[in-house]
Amino acid sequence: MLDVLRGFYAMRTLGRRYFASPWHWWEWTSIALVIAAAVCRYQQFRGMRAIELHLEAALGAFADFRAVAVYAQAELGLTALAALVVYTKALHYLAGVPRFGALLRSVARASTHLAPLVLGLAALLGGQSVAFTLAFGTQGHAWRSVGDATMSLYLLLLGATHDSAGPFALRHTNWVLGPLLYAFVVLLFYLVLLRFFLAVVQEAWALEARCIDRNVQTNLVLRQASPNPNPDPNPNPYPSPNQDEPRAAPGGAAAAVRPPSPVRPLGAARGGVAASPPPRGGGRPG
């Protein structure tokens, strides 16, 4: 409920800019999954209540729990997807962590090239699953359907093979097609597609590292070119009399503070010679 209210508040504040971020779409996907799981739970309660009333009306009658079981299984599946989406949102909040944001930006930079590569990988995996099902579907339990063949190929590429899906089992099943299809799928995925994937990710990380170094060098140059890298947050426009250091004038030029002039004694002449006081009586001096 708090996520829904926060989402509506952000939507009202940002307007159409709210939908420009993919993380907002991801957040509403998780909210929709949680709401769907709650609806399935409510349908389970309704089904159990109907079964209870049916049993109370007719003792010993048959109770059908299939509808409740369907909603229970749907709730478990939706909850699993919601958990996956919610924990994936943690990447959005980890973007501010040092070096982790660079990693996410590298993945985003490489996504333009990785998307067609992943689509090609999925198409090739589907084609290989169909080929293995047609070749070994009637002779091996691991290849009896396209779904089973896809999971068996996935395990085969990861190296976690079982007895009926290993390379030696394929050779015993069909000594021509078994080694041929196994060698083709291993060479295709390991020597071609995996190397393309690593090359794209490495190039994206190298570009991101160059951007980081360029930003650091730019900040250093700006700091060195700044005349006052640490400006006074509260400048005093009226210098004190004891302050002899020059201050920046309003026009931008530094105006030196004039030192205070020495106090002359009474009767001292401008040239430095003391003047004699006038004689008493108003007469002229002799």
C-alpha beads as a LAMMPS data file, in Angstrom:
LAMMPS data file: protein, C-alpha beads

286 atoms
285 bonds

1 atom types
1 bond types

-500.0 500.0 xlo xhi
-500.0 500.0 ylo yhi
-500.0 500.0 zlo zhi

Masses

1 110.0

Atoms # bond

1 1 1 0.000 0.000 0.000
2 1 1 2.842 2.390 0.798
3 1 1 4.468 1.673 -2.585
4 1 1 1.177 2.399 -4.346
5 1 1 0.726 5.728 -2.528
6 1 1 4.342 6.693 -3.142
7 1 1 3.980 5.814 -6.817
8 1 1 0.844 7.935 -7.221
9 1 1 2.523 10.854 -5.441
10 1 1 5.596 10.632 -7.697
11 1 1 3.334 10.338 -10.749
12 1 1 1.475 13.476 -9.739
13 1 1 4.709 15.352 -9.042
14 1 1 6.686 14.352 -12.152
15 1 1 3.855 14.025 -14.641
16 1 1 4.812 12.316 -17.891
17 1 1 8.457 12.231 -16.874
18 1 1 7.524 9.533 -14.362
19 1 1 7.122 6.955 -17.138
20 1 1 10.495 7.795 -18.704
21 1 1 12.329 5.695 -16.098
22 1 1 12.215 1.897 -16.614
23 1 1 12.507 1.403 -12.872
24 1 1 9.009 2.877 -12.398
25 1 1 7.589 0.344 -14.857
26 1 1 9.438 -2.383 -12.976
27 1 1 7.961 -1.152 -9.696
28 1 1 4.405 -1.208 -11.019
29 1 1 5.027 -4.719 -12.377
30 1 1 5.899 -5.911 -8.883
31 1 1 2.809 -4.167 -7.465
32 1 1 0.564 -5.832 -10.088
33 1 1 2.034 -9.256 -9.267
34 1 1 1.411 -8.770 -5.548
35 1 1 -2.193 -7.677 -6.219
36 1 1 -2.768 -10.724 -8.452
37 1 1 -1.387 -13.018 -5.723
38 1 1 -3.754 -11.396 -3.209
39 1 1 -6.704 -12.013 -5.555
40 1 1 -5.728 -15.697 -5.800
41 1 1 -5.593 -15.937 -2.019
42 1 1 -9.076 -14.388 -1.781
43 1 1 -10.411 -16.913 -4.318
44 1 1 -8.970 -19.726 -2.217
45 1 1 -10.857 -18.488 0.837
46 1 1 -14.042 -18.265 -1.172
47 1 1 -13.578 -21.803 -2.540
48 1 1 -12.882 -23.251 0.894
49 1 1 -15.939 -21.489 2.301
50 1 1 -18.116 -22.929 -0.491
51 1 1 -16.752 -26.425 0.159
52 1 1 -17.440 -26.048 3.867
53 1 1 -21.051 -25.029 3.237
54 1 1 -21.449 -27.917 0.771
55 1 1 -20.194 -30.444 3.304
56 1 1 -22.463 -29.061 6.011
57 1 1 -25.499 -29.321 3.729
58 1 1 -24.803 -32.851 2.548
59 1 1 -22.831 -35.040 4.897
60 1 1 -20.620 -37.555 3.138
61 1 1 -20.797 -35.731 -0.212
62 1 1 -17.815 -35.453 -2.509
63 1 1 -15.869 -32.161 -2.254
64 1 1 -14.028 -30.875 -5.306
65 1 1 -10.778 -29.117 -4.334
66 1 1 -9.465 -28.684 -7.872
67 1 1 -10.447 -25.016 -8.151
68 1 1 -8.785 -24.249 -4.814
69 1 1 -5.664 -26.128 -5.884
70 1 1 -5.469 -24.134 -9.124
71 1 1 -5.667 -20.807 -7.266
72 1 1 -3.117 -22.016 -4.699
73 1 1 -0.639 -22.983 -7.415
74 1 1 -1.217 -19.670 -9.218
75 1 1 -0.588 -17.790 -5.980
76 1 1 2.728 -19.578 -5.447
77 1 1 3.849 -18.804 -9.002
78 1 1 2.872 -15.127 -8.773
79 1 1 4.551 -14.771 -5.386
80 1 1 7.760 -16.268 -6.798
81 1 1 7.753 -13.794 -9.707
82 1 1 6.969 -10.900 -7.350
83 1 1 9.894 -11.858 -5.104
84 1 1 12.218 -11.943 -8.122
85 1 1 11.057 -8.509 -9.314
86 1 1 11.211 -6.952 -5.826
87 1 1 14.750 -8.146 -5.156
88 1 1 15.826 -6.982 -8.618
89 1 1 14.713 -3.460 -7.653
90 1 1 17.576 -3.418 -5.154
91 1 1 19.866 -2.654 -8.095
92 1 1 18.139 0.703 -8.459
93 1 1 19.008 1.664 -4.882
94 1 1 22.555 0.298 -5.160
95 1 1 23.320 2.606 -8.100
96 1 1 24.657 5.247 -5.699
97 1 1 27.246 2.899 -4.199
98 1 1 30.789 3.666 -5.458
99 1 1 31.813 1.479 -8.415
100 1 1 28.436 -0.249 -8.402
101 1 1 26.854 2.560 -10.394
102 1 1 29.631 2.215 -12.982
103 1 1 28.838 -1.483 -13.274
104 1 1 25.138 -0.770 -13.872
105 1 1 25.958 1.894 -16.448
106 1 1 28.233 -0.585 -18.228
107 1 1 25.406 -3.114 -18.409
108 1 1 23.044 -0.418 -19.725
109 1 1 25.636 0.619 -22.303
110 1 1 26.097 -2.989 -23.447
111 1 1 22.362 -3.768 -23.516
112 1 1 21.963 -2.338 -27.034
113 1 1 24.338 -5.000 -28.372
114 1 1 23.404 -7.757 -25.942
115 1 1 19.678 -7.704 -26.780
116 1 1 20.041 -9.077 -30.353
117 1 1 22.715 -11.497 -29.106
118 1 1 20.355 -12.903 -26.463
119 1 1 17.546 -13.190 -29.021
120 1 1 19.848 -15.101 -31.354
121 1 1 20.910 -17.329 -28.465
122 1 1 17.269 -18.108 -27.624
123 1 1 16.491 -18.920 -31.285
124 1 1 19.500 -21.226 -31.575
125 1 1 18.664 -22.930 -28.286
126 1 1 15.101 -23.533 -29.480
127 1 1 16.336 -24.971 -32.786
128 1 1 18.789 -27.257 -31.021
129 1 1 16.040 -28.449 -28.656
130 1 1 13.822 -29.406 -31.590
131 1 1 16.746 -31.214 -33.283
132 1 1 17.595 -33.206 -30.139
133 1 1 13.921 -34.076 -29.587
134 1 1 13.539 -35.410 -33.125
135 1 1 16.806 -37.323 -32.959
136 1 1 16.615 -38.831 -29.459
137 1 1 13.022 -38.251 -28.274
138 1 1 11.946 -41.869 -28.666
139 1 1 15.117 -43.299 -27.132
140 1 1 16.012 -40.981 -24.229
141 1 1 13.882 -39.775 -21.339
142 1 1 15.667 -36.400 -21.237
143 1 1 14.702 -35.583 -24.852
144 1 1 11.081 -36.745 -24.970
145 1 1 9.695 -33.192 -25.463
146 1 1 10.972 -29.797 -26.539
147 1 1 10.759 -28.472 -22.957
148 1 1 12.731 -31.419 -21.563
149 1 1 15.283 -31.076 -24.355
150 1 1 15.702 -27.345 -23.613
151 1 1 16.396 -27.980 -19.922
152 1 1 18.727 -30.876 -20.775
153 1 1 20.675 -28.678 -23.196
154 1 1 20.872 -25.953 -20.560
155 1 1 22.319 -28.450 -18.096
156 1 1 24.614 -29.770 -20.795
157 1 1 26.042 -26.291 -21.425
158 1 1 26.519 -25.702 -17.694
159 1 1 28.296 -29.018 -17.327
160 1 1 25.737 -30.462 -14.874
161 1 1 24.593 -33.418 -16.957
162 1 1 22.791 -36.538 -15.810
163 1 1 23.128 -40.068 -17.166
164 1 1 20.579 -39.819 -19.972
165 1 1 21.707 -36.382 -21.228
166 1 1 25.488 -36.686 -21.169
167 1 1 27.753 -36.955 -24.220
168 1 1 28.393 -40.676 -23.662
169 1 1 24.645 -41.360 -23.389
170 1 1 24.140 -39.520 -26.681
171 1 1 26.848 -41.613 -28.303
172 1 1 25.266 -44.844 -27.078
173 1 1 21.859 -43.688 -28.295
174 1 1 23.033 -42.755 -31.800
175 1 1 26.717 -43.055 -32.608
176 1 1 26.433 -40.656 -35.606
177 1 1 23.997 -37.912 -34.594
178 1 1 24.944 -37.975 -30.894
179 1 1 28.579 -36.792 -31.195
180 1 1 27.723 -34.576 -34.198
181 1 1 24.958 -32.595 -32.471
182 1 1 26.894 -32.445 -29.191
183 1 1 30.011 -31.051 -30.892
184 1 1 27.950 -28.539 -32.863
185 1 1 26.146 -27.138 -29.818
186 1 1 29.313 -26.930 -27.709
187 1 1 31.352 -25.223 -30.424
188 1 1 28.539 -22.807 -31.247
189 1 1 27.812 -21.686 -27.692
190 1 1 31.284 -21.774 -26.155
191 1 1 33.542 -20.695 -29.007
192 1 1 31.264 -18.199 -30.774
193 1 1 28.388 -16.805 -28.708
194 1 1 30.163 -16.731 -25.346
195 1 1 33.146 -14.892 -26.821
196 1 1 30.853 -12.330 -28.453
197 1 1 29.116 -11.805 -25.103
198 1 1 32.384 -11.256 -23.218
199 1 1 33.706 -8.918 -25.923
200 1 1 30.596 -6.697 -25.757
201 1 1 30.679 -6.487 -21.959
202 1 1 34.419 -5.776 -21.900
203 1 1 34.066 -2.989 -24.462
204 1 1 31.241 -1.384 -22.484
205 1 1 33.293 -1.511 -19.276
206 1 1 36.319 0.028 -21.038
207 1 1 34.181 2.921 -22.319
208 1 1 32.729 3.495 -18.858
209 1 1 36.213 3.462 -17.300
210 1 1 37.397 6.075 -19.812
211 1 1 34.387 8.243 -18.974
212 1 1 35.193 7.991 -15.261
213 1 1 38.848 8.966 -15.842
214 1 1 37.801 11.883 -18.058
215 1 1 35.411 13.187 -15.411
216 1 1 38.096 12.936 -12.725
217 1 1 40.617 14.838 -14.885
218 1 1 38.026 17.517 -15.688
219 1 1 37.263 18.035 -12.005
220 1 1 40.976 18.348 -11.210
221 1 1 41.497 20.928 -13.970
222 1 1 38.515 22.954 -12.765
223 1 1 39.792 22.901 -9.197
224 1 1 43.253 24.048 -10.248
225 1 1 41.857 26.820 -12.481
226 1 1 39.550 28.141 -9.761
227 1 1 41.074 31.259 -8.055
228 1 1 39.448 30.438 -4.743
229 1 1 38.780 26.703 -4.432
230 1 1 37.431 27.097 -0.886
231 1 1 35.378 30.310 -0.843
232 1 1 34.304 31.853 2.418
233 1 1 30.643 30.874 2.988
234 1 1 30.007 34.134 4.909
235 1 1 32.149 36.901 3.375
236 1 1 32.437 40.155 5.337
237 1 1 32.042 43.206 3.040
238 1 1 33.276 45.540 5.792
239 1 1 36.895 44.717 6.732
240 1 1 38.068 45.404 10.242
241 1 1 40.773 48.051 10.845
242 1 1 43.280 45.387 11.888
243 1 1 42.905 43.483 8.650
244 1 1 45.818 44.194 6.333
245 1 1 45.234 41.464 3.724
246 1 1 43.748 42.527 0.394
247 1 1 40.101 41.680 -0.254
248 1 1 38.276 41.278 -3.505
249 1 1 36.548 44.476 -4.525
250 1 1 32.942 44.359 -5.816
251 1 1 34.243 44.920 -9.359
252 1 1 36.476 41.884 -9.180
253 1 1 39.895 43.542 -8.691
254 1 1 41.755 43.152 -5.432
255 1 1 41.927 46.444 -3.537
256 1 1 44.658 46.718 -0.894
257 1 1 43.618 48.037 2.518
258 1 1 45.241 51.339 3.257
259 1 1 47.364 51.246 6.398
260 1 1 46.390 53.771 9.069
261 1 1 48.376 57.044 8.920
262 1 1 50.630 57.813 11.915
263 1 1 49.339 60.344 14.419
264 1 1 51.425 63.527 14.481
265 1 1 52.052 65.281 17.801
266 1 1 50.503 68.598 18.445
267 1 1 52.480 71.419 16.915
268 1 1 54.426 69.222 14.522
269 1 1 54.977 70.678 11.071
270 1 1 54.435 68.777 7.890
271 1 1 58.124 68.762 7.089
272 1 1 58.963 67.140 10.388
273 1 1 60.349 70.315 12.183
274 1 1 58.559 71.384 15.329
275 1 1 57.162 74.915 15.158
276 1 1 57.885 77.280 18.114
277 1 1 54.873 78.531 19.979
278 1 1 53.961 82.174 19.467
279 1 1 55.285 84.625 22.144
280 1 1 53.081 85.933 24.794
281 1 1 51.767 89.393 24.348
282 1 1 51.204 89.035 20.640
283 1 1 54.615 90.437 19.641
284 1 1 56.734 89.145 16.849
285 1 1 59.589 86.910 17.709
286 1 1 62.947 88.587 17.754

Bonds

1 1 1 2
2 1 2 3
3 1 3 4
4 1 4 5
5 1 5 6
6 1 6 7
7 1 7 8
8 1 8 9
9 1 9 10
10 1 10 11
11 1 11 12
12 1 12 13
13 1 13 14
14 1 14 15
15 1 15 16
16 1 16 17
17 1 17 18
18 1 18 19
19 1 19 20
20 1 20 21
21 1 21 22
22 1 22 23
23 1 23 24
24 1 24 25
25 1 25 26
26 1 26 27
27 1 27 28
28 1 28 29
29 1 29 30
30 1 30 31
31 1 31 32
32 1 32 33
33 1 33 34
34 1 34 35
35 1 35 36
36 1 36 37
37 1 37 38
38 1 38 39
39 1 39 40
40 1 40 41
41 1 41 42
42 1 42 43
43 1 43 44
44 1 44 45
45 1 45 46
46 1 46 47
47 1 47 48
48 1 48 49
49 1 49 50
50 1 50 51
51 1 51 52
52 1 52 53
53 1 53 54
54 1 54 55
55 1 55 56
56 1 56 57
57 1 57 58
58 1 58 59
59 1 59 60
60 1 60 61
61 1 61 62
62 1 62 63
63 1 63 64
64 1 64 65
65 1 65 66
66 1 66 67
67 1 67 68
68 1 68 69
69 1 69 70
70 1 70 71
71 1 71 72
72 1 72 73
73 1 73 74
74 1 74 75
75 1 75 76
76 1 76 77
77 1 77 78
78 1 78 79
79 1 79 80
80 1 80 81
81 1 81 82
82 1 82 83
83 1 83 84
84 1 84 85
85 1 85 86
86 1 86 87
87 1 87 88
88 1 88 89
89 1 89 90
90 1 90 91
91 1 91 92
92 1 92 93
93 1 93 94
94 1 94 95
95 1 95 96
96 1 96 97
97 1 97 98
98 1 98 99
99 1 99 100
100 1 100 101
101 1 101 102
102 1 102 103
103 1 103 104
104 1 104 105
105 1 105 106
106 1 106 107
107 1 107 108
108 1 108 109
109 1 109 110
110 1 110 111
111 1 111 112
112 1 112 113
113 1 113 114
114 1 114 115
115 1 115 116
116 1 116 117
117 1 117 118
118 1 118 119
119 1 119 120
120 1 120 121
121 1 121 122
122 1 122 123
123 1 123 124
124 1 124 125
125 1 125 126
126 1 126 127
127 1 127 128
128 1 128 129
129 1 129 130
130 1 130 131
131 1 131 132
132 1 132 133
133 1 133 134
134 1 134 135
135 1 135 136
136 1 136 137
137 1 137 138
138 1 138 139
139 1 139 140
140 1 140 141
141 1 141 142
142 1 142 143
143 1 143 144
144 1 144 145
145 1 145 146
146 1 146 147
147 1 147 148
148 1 148 149
149 1 149 150
150 1 150 151
151 1 151 152
152 1 152 153
153 1 153 154
154 1 154 155
155 1 155 156
156 1 156 157
157 1 157 158
158 1 158 159
159 1 159 160
160 1 160 161
161 1 161 162
162 1 162 163
163 1 163 164
164 1 164 165
165 1 165 166
166 1 166 167
167 1 167 168
168 1 168 169
169 1 169 170
170 1 170 171
171 1 171 172
172 1 172 173
173 1 173 174
174 1 174 175
175 1 175 176
176 1 176 177
177 1 177 178
178 1 178 179
179 1 179 180
180 1 180 181
181 1 181 182
182 1 182 183
183 1 183 184
184 1 184 185
185 1 185 186
186 1 186 187
187 1 187 188
188 1 188 189
189 1 189 190
190 1 190 191
191 1 191 192
192 1 192 193
193 1 193 194
194 1 194 195
195 1 195 196
196 1 196 197
197 1 197 198
198 1 198 199
199 1 199 200
200 1 200 201
201 1 201 202
202 1 202 203
203 1 203 204
204 1 204 205
205 1 205 206
206 1 206 207
207 1 207 208
208 1 208 209
209 1 209 210
210 1 210 211
211 1 211 212
212 1 212 213
213 1 213 214
214 1 214 215
215 1 215 216
216 1 216 217
217 1 217 218
218 1 218 219
219 1 219 220
220 1 220 221
221 1 221 222
222 1 222 223
223 1 223 224
224 1 224 225
225 1 225 226
226 1 226 227
227 1 227 228
228 1 228 229
229 1 229 230
230 1 230 231
231 1 231 232
232 1 232 233
233 1 233 234
234 1 234 235
235 1 235 236
236 1 236 237
237 1 237 238
238 1 238 239
239 1 239 240
240 1 240 241
241 1 241 242
242 1 242 243
243 1 243 244
244 1 244 245
245 1 245 246
246 1 246 247
247 1 247 248
248 1 248 249
249 1 249 250
250 1 250 251
251 1 251 252
252 1 252 253
253 1 253 254
254 1 254 255
255 1 255 256
256 1 256 257
257 1 257 258
258 1 258 259
259 1 259 260
260 1 260 261
261 1 261 262
262 1 262 263
263 1 263 264
264 1 264 265
265 1 265 266
266 1 266 267
267 1 267 268
268 1 268 269
269 1 269 270
270 1 270 271
271 1 271 272
272 1 272 273
273 1 273 274
274 1 274 275
275 1 275 276
276 1 276 277
277 1 277 278
278 1 278 279
279 1 279 280
280 1 280 281
281 1 281 282
282 1 282 283
283 1 283 284
284 1 284 285
285 1 285 286
